[in-house]
Amino acid sequence: MLLEGENPRLIDEWQMAPKLWDAVRYSVDERNGYGLYILTGSTMVDNSKIMHSGAGRITRLLMRPMSLYESGDSTGAISIMDLFDKKDIKVDGITSKLSLKDIIFLACRGGWPEILNIENKSYQLKIAQSYIQSICESDTSIIDGVKRNPKIFEAILNSYSRNVSTLVANTKIIEDIKENYGEISKQTFYSYI
């Protein structure tokens, strides 16, 4: 019944009912059309519940968070694509109207479309925090069905965050985790990684 009605038809969080994938594939075969369905979801799917790859019928698209230009936080005066395409662009004298504090906030806030509906900046930060919390609490166990401790995963993410843009050995990260979380074995660390 979810596939009935006008198309294109959006089915969000389809992975909650993986049989929808095969139903969509079958419907595409029957209707012989393009752009009939848009399946979206924000968590992993159990591929063992899907009978067909969808090849030739379903195309996967990688979706990324919005850029600062898309969210209206940048003027777009300099295009990275144009720079890579070596177009004649003058960048001398172009400065951002954003302060360093603004840029730090925007990096922490992220580019999820929902933020455009939220005026309060501290609430905008909650979106990114909730994504991280969800990953720590549920996504880490969905990947392979192994129950993991969300606090250990959070400690690993925190340590990686403290060491972004550095060449740091895993042994240093393990020591950092021990210092800020508690004892963790190399075997446990690598199983989480």
ABEGO torsion letter per residue (X at the ends): XAABEBOBBBBBGAAABAAAAAAAAAAAAAAGBBGABBBBBABBBBAAABABAGBGABBBBBBBBBBAAAAGABAGABBAAAAAAGBBBBABGBBBABBAAAAAAAAAAEABAAAAABABAAAAAAAAAAAAAAAAAAAAAAAAGBBBBAAAAAAAAAAAAAABGBBBBAAAAAAAAAAAAEBBBAAAAAAAX
